[in-house]
Amino acid sequence: MKNNSNDLKKPRAGFNVSMYSSGIFYVKCFDKDGKLKWEDTAKNAVTAEGLNHVLDVEFHAETQITTWYIGLIRDDSYSTLAAGDTLASHAGWQEGDEYTGDRKEWTEGAAAAGVMTNGSSVNFAINDTETMKGAFLCSAESGTSGILYCTALFTQGDRAVVSGDTLKVTYTITNAAA
């Protein structure tokens, strides 16, 4: 049987041609009295490192990472997010650290209908004044080792936080046929 490269470009009847993956951070900021100050979303871009990690785990027998963490991006010295960003090297942005403890664990539920999310919010207790730009998902609770899966900027621009605020974050990943 002759293999024609044009045959590879034609979908078989009943089969999806391609898949896309997207993610979004939903963030709500509450003041010290529990009053909602603002809410925003941040649509992620998966880093090259994140894309390679998914391929390596699924198709190359790399070790699965079982715990992921959410971190915050602040506006200080911000210039850009880049596909080549890693936890060890992201020259265009700085991580926010104006909250209690380390990055917060993303406790995801099982996938259903191509969607995976955390059932309860990841909460950041803010302990200083800062302006936040967005969020990221990575495999390390702290430090610069590990996988930076994705980064995202708030859709409504920079967001101010002050000591006593709480940021409640939910992250949702969707895989769908394109």
C-alpha positions as CSV (number, residue, x, y, z in Angstrom):
1,M,0.0,0.0,0.0
2,K,1.4,3.3,-1.1
3,N,1.5,6.0,1.6
4,N,0.4,9.4,0.2
5,S,1.3,12.4,2.4
6,N,-1.9,14.0,1.4
7,D,-3.8,11.2,3.1
8,L,-2.3,12.3,6.5
9,K,-3.9,15.7,6.1
10,K,-7.4,14.4,5.5
11,P,-9.5,13.5,8.6
12,R,-11.2,10.1,8.8
13,A,-14.9,10.3,9.0
14,G,-16.1,10.6,12.6
15,F,-12.7,11.5,14.0
16,N,-11.6,14.9,15.4
17,V,-8.9,16.6,13.4
18,S,-7.1,18.3,16.3
19,M,-7.2,19.2,20.0
20,Y,-6.6,22.4,21.8
21,S,-5.9,23.0,25.5
22,S,-6.7,26.2,27.4
23,G,-6.7,27.3,30.9
24,I,-8.0,30.2,32.9
25,F,-7.4,31.6,36.4
26,Y,-10.5,33.0,38.2
27,V,-9.4,35.5,40.9
28,K,-11.5,37.2,43.5
29,C,-10.0,39.7,46.0
30,F,-11.7,40.2,49.4
31,D,-10.8,42.8,51.9
32,K,-10.1,42.2,55.6
33,D,-13.9,42.2,56.3
34,G,-14.7,39.7,53.6
35,K,-16.1,42.2,51.2
36,L,-15.5,41.6,47.5
37,K,-13.1,44.3,46.2
38,W,-12.6,43.1,42.7
39,E,-12.6,40.0,40.5
40,D,-10.8,39.1,37.3
41,T,-9.8,36.3,35.0
42,A,-6.4,35.5,33.5
43,K,-6.3,33.3,30.4
44,N,-3.1,31.3,30.3
45,A,-0.4,30.6,27.7
46,V,1.3,27.3,28.2
47,T,5.1,27.6,28.2
48,A,7.3,25.5,25.9
49,E,8.5,23.7,29.0
50,G,4.9,23.0,29.9
51,L,4.0,21.6,26.5
52,N,7.1,19.5,26.4
53,H,6.3,18.1,29.9
54,V,2.8,17.0,28.8
55,L,4.3,15.2,25.7
56,D,7.1,13.6,27.7
57,V,4.8,12.3,30.4
58,E,2.1,11.0,28.0
59,F,4.3,9.6,25.2
60,H,7.9,9.3,26.5
61,A,7.5,7.7,30.0
62,E,8.7,10.7,32.0
63,T,7.6,10.8,35.6
64,Q,4.2,12.4,36.3
65,I,4.1,15.4,38.6
66,T,1.3,14.8,41.1
67,T,1.3,18.2,42.9
68,W,1.0,21.6,41.2
69,Y,1.1,25.1,42.7
70,I,-0.3,28.5,41.9
71,G,1.9,31.6,42.2
72,L,1.2,35.3,41.5
73,I,2.9,37.7,39.1
74,R,3.4,41.3,40.2
75,D,3.9,44.4,38.2
76,D,7.4,45.4,39.4
77,S,9.8,45.5,36.4
78,Y,7.3,43.7,34.2
79,S,7.9,43.7,30.5
80,T,6.5,40.5,29.0
81,L,5.6,36.8,29.4
82,A,7.4,34.5,27.0
83,A,7.0,31.0,25.7
84,G,10.5,30.2,26.8
85,D,10.0,31.2,30.4
86,T,10.9,28.7,33.1
87,L,10.9,28.9,36.9
88,A,14.7,29.5,36.8
89,S,14.6,32.1,34.0
90,H,11.8,34.6,33.4
91,A,13.4,37.9,32.7
92,G,10.2,39.7,31.8
93,W,8.4,39.3,35.1
94,Q,8.8,38.8,38.9
95,E,6.9,36.5,41.2
96,G,4.7,38.1,43.9
97,D,5.6,37.2,47.4
98,E,3.4,39.6,49.4
99,Y,1.4,36.7,50.9
100,T,1.8,34.3,53.8
101,G,3.7,31.1,53.1
102,D,4.8,29.6,49.8
103,R,3.0,29.1,46.5
104,K,-0.4,27.5,47.1
105,E,-1.2,23.9,46.1
106,W,-3.7,23.5,43.3
107,T,-5.9,20.6,44.4
108,E,-7.5,19.5,41.1
109,G,-10.5,17.3,40.7
110,A,-10.9,14.5,38.2
111,A,-11.5,15.5,34.5
112,A,-15.1,15.5,33.3
113,A,-16.2,16.4,29.8
114,G,-12.7,17.6,29.0
115,V,-12.5,20.0,32.0
116,M,-10.4,19.9,35.2
117,T,-10.6,22.4,38.0
118,N,-10.1,22.8,41.8
119,G,-13.3,22.4,43.8
120,S,-12.4,24.9,46.4
121,S,-10.3,28.1,45.9
122,V,-6.6,28.4,46.5
123,N,-6.3,31.3,49.0
124,F,-3.5,33.8,49.3
125,A,-3.5,35.9,52.6
126,I,-1.9,39.2,51.4
127,N,0.5,40.7,53.9
128,D,1.8,43.8,52.1
129,T,0.8,46.4,49.5
130,E,1.4,45.4,45.9
131,T,0.0,45.5,42.4
132,M,-0.6,42.1,40.8
133,K,-0.6,41.4,37.1
134,G,-1.5,37.7,36.9
135,A,-0.8,34.1,38.0
136,F,1.1,31.0,37.0
137,L,1.0,27.2,37.6
138,C,4.2,25.3,38.4
139,S,5.4,22.1,40.0
140,A,7.4,23.6,42.9
141,E,6.1,25.0,46.2
142,S,9.0,27.4,46.3
143,G,12.3,28.1,44.5
144,T,13.4,28.0,40.9
145,S,13.5,24.2,40.2
146,G,10.6,22.5,38.6
147,I,8.3,23.0,35.7
148,L,6.6,26.3,34.8
149,Y,3.5,25.0,33.1
150,C,1.7,28.3,32.2
151,T,1.6,32.0,32.9
152,A,-1.4,34.4,32.6
153,L,-2.1,38.2,32.9
154,F,-5.4,39.6,34.3
155,T,-7.8,40.6,31.5
156,Q,-8.7,43.8,33.2
157,G,-5.2,45.1,33.8
158,D,-3.1,45.4,37.0
159,R,-4.9,44.8,40.3
160,A,-4.0,46.4,43.7
161,V,-3.9,44.4,46.9
162,V,-3.1,45.5,50.5
163,S,-2.3,43.8,53.7
164,G,-5.4,42.0,55.0
165,D,-6.8,41.1,51.6
166,T,-7.4,37.6,50.5
167,L,-7.0,36.4,46.9
168,K,-9.2,33.4,46.1
169,V,-8.0,31.6,43.0
170,T,-9.6,28.8,40.9
171,Y,-7.8,27.4,37.9
172,T,-9.6,25.5,35.2
173,I,-8.0,23.6,32.3
174,T,-10.1,22.6,29.2
175,N,-9.1,20.2,26.5
176,A,-11.4,20.1,23.5
177,A,-11.5,19.1,19.8
178,A,-10.7,21.9,17.5
